[in-house]
C-alpha cells in the first residue's frame, strides 16, 4: 500500500537550545484542503497514537492560501515546554 504525505515538514533541526521557541515550518500540498481547525502537535518519545500529543498549536490558514495550490506555513511552539520530543 502506497502512502503519500500531503504535509512536508522542512528545516526542522535535530535539537533546540533549552528555552528556545520551536519553529515548525511545513509545506501543504495542493492535494490537501486547509481548515481553520488544523493543528500541529508535539509528541513525547515513544508515542503510539495521534491522540498522545503533549502539546499542540492551531495552524493558521495562510492569507495567501488558494485552494488547490501548494502553500508554506508555520507554527511556533513556546520555548518553556520541558519535554523530549521525537521527530517523525
Number of C-alpha atoms within 10 A of each C-alpha: 3 3 5 6 9 14 16 11 15 12 9 13 10 7 10 12 8 10 11 12 14 18 16 16 15 17 15 18 17 15 13 14 14 19 10 10 9 11 12 16 16 19 22 15 11 9 14 10 8 9 9 13 15 14 14 14 14 14 18 15 15 13 6 8 14 12 12 12 12 16 18 16 15 18 18 15 18 13 14 11 14 8 12 11 15 12 11 5
